[in-house]
Amino acid sequence: MSTPQNDPQQLRSEIAQTRADLGSTVEALAAKTDVKARAKQSAAELAERGREQLAATGDKVAATAEAVKDKIVSGTAPVQQHARTATSKAASAARDPKVRSTAVPVAAVALAAAGVILIVRGSRR
């Protein structure tokens, strides 16, 4: 009778398995000692992480810019309305005969005051 330990087929199978395990171990050790390949792998991983962070930052900047734009647009609406109202009031006042009759004497007084100031300055020199 043959025992399982002495069976040549089983021994060959164990030897093949041991060789495969040893081959995997040698490949793993060789990969660990290949500094250049490991450095390239680390650089590639870092570059990928950097691209991902850059894309995320770009998305955040775009979202923030959109929010700021919306705030500016909504914030300028009251100012634009106020400017339209003021322009309308000024145009109405310019057409009003009372305002026109008052504006001419005020302008004449301002022009006379400027003339007096120029004359006084000229006489001091």
C-alpha positions as CSV (number, residue, x, y, z in Angstrom):
1,M,0.0,0.0,0.0
2,S,1.2,3.4,-0.8
3,T,0.7,6.2,1.7
4,P,-0.2,9.8,0.6
5,Q,3.3,11.0,1.5
6,N,5.0,8.6,-0.8
7,D,2.7,9.1,-3.8
8,P,4.8,10.4,-6.6
9,Q,1.9,12.3,-8.2
10,Q,1.2,14.1,-5.0
11,L,4.8,15.0,-4.5
12,R,5.0,16.4,-8.0
13,S,1.9,18.5,-7.3
14,E,3.4,19.8,-4.0
15,I,6.6,20.7,-5.7
16,A,4.8,22.6,-8.5
17,Q,2.8,24.5,-5.9
18,T,5.9,25.3,-3.9
19,R,7.6,26.6,-7.1
20,A,4.6,28.8,-7.9
21,D,4.6,30.2,-4.4
22,L,8.3,30.8,-4.5
23,G,8.0,32.5,-7.9
24,S,5.3,34.8,-6.5
25,T,7.5,35.6,-3.5
26,V,10.5,36.4,-5.7
27,E,8.4,38.7,-7.9
28,A,7.1,40.5,-4.9
29,L,10.6,41.0,-3.5
30,A,11.9,42.1,-6.9
31,A,9.1,44.7,-7.1
32,K,9.9,46.0,-3.7
33,T,13.6,46.5,-4.6
34,D,12.9,48.2,-7.9
35,V,13.2,51.8,-6.6
36,K,12.8,53.4,-10.0
37,A,9.5,51.7,-10.7
38,R,8.2,52.4,-7.2
39,A,9.1,56.1,-7.6
40,K,7.3,56.3,-11.0
41,Q,4.3,54.7,-9.5
42,S,4.2,57.1,-6.6
43,A,4.7,60.0,-8.9
44,A,1.8,58.8,-11.1
45,E,-0.5,58.4,-8.0
46,L,0.5,61.9,-6.8
47,A,-0.2,63.4,-10.2
48,E,-3.6,61.8,-10.4
49,R,-4.5,63.0,-6.9
50,G,-3.3,66.5,-7.9
51,R,-5.5,66.4,-11.1
52,E,-8.5,65.4,-9.0
53,Q,-7.9,68.1,-6.5
54,L,-7.5,70.7,-9.3
55,A,-10.7,69.6,-10.8
56,A,-12.5,69.8,-7.5
57,T,-11.1,73.3,-6.8
58,G,-12.1,74.4,-10.3
59,D,-15.6,73.3,-9.6
60,K,-15.7,75.1,-6.3
61,V,-14.3,78.3,-7.9
62,A,-16.9,78.1,-10.7
63,A,-19.7,77.6,-8.2
64,T,-18.5,80.5,-6.0
65,A,-18.1,82.8,-9.1
66,E,-21.7,81.9,-10.1
67,A,-23.0,82.7,-6.6
68,V,-21.1,86.1,-6.6
69,K,-22.5,86.9,-10.0
70,D,-26.0,86.2,-8.8
71,K,-25.5,88.4,-5.7
72,I,-24.1,91.2,-7.8
73,V,-27.0,91.0,-10.3
74,S,-29.6,90.9,-7.5
75,G,-27.8,93.6,-5.6
76,T,-27.7,96.0,-8.5
77,A,-31.3,95.8,-9.3
78,P,-32.4,98.2,-6.6
79,V,-29.6,100.6,-7.5
80,Q,-30.7,100.5,-11.2
81,Q,-34.3,101.1,-10.2
82,H,-33.2,104.1,-8.0
83,A,-31.1,105.5,-10.9
84,R,-34.1,105.2,-13.3
85,T,-36.3,106.9,-10.8
86,A,-33.8,109.7,-10.2
87,T,-33.3,110.2,-13.9
88,S,-37.0,110.3,-14.5
89,K,-37.4,112.9,-11.7
90,A,-34.6,115.0,-13.1
91,A,-36.0,114.9,-16.6
92,S,-39.4,116.0,-15.2
93,A,-37.9,118.8,-13.2
94,A,-35.9,120.0,-16.2
95,R,-39.2,120.4,-18.1
96,D,-40.9,122.2,-15.3
97,P,-41.0,126.0,-16.0
98,K,-40.5,126.9,-12.3
99,V,-37.2,125.1,-12.1
100,R,-36.0,126.6,-15.4
101,S,-36.8,130.1,-14.2
102,T,-34.9,129.5,-11.0
103,A,-31.9,127.8,-12.7
104,V,-31.0,130.9,-14.8
105,P,-30.6,133.4,-11.9
106,V,-28.6,130.8,-9.9
107,A,-26.3,130.2,-12.8
108,A,-25.9,134.0,-13.3
109,V,-25.0,134.5,-9.6
110,A,-22.5,131.6,-9.8
111,L,-20.9,133.2,-12.9
112,A,-20.7,136.6,-11.2
113,A,-19.1,135.1,-8.1
114,A,-16.5,133.4,-10.2
115,G,-15.7,136.6,-12.0
116,V,-15.2,138.5,-8.7
117,I,-12.9,135.8,-7.5
118,L,-10.8,136.0,-10.6
119,I,-10.6,139.8,-10.5
120,V,-9.5,139.7,-6.8
121,R,-6.9,137.1,-7.5
122,G,-5.6,139.1,-10.4
123,S,-5.3,142.3,-8.4
124,R,-3.2,140.6,-5.7
125,R,-0.4,139.6,-8.0
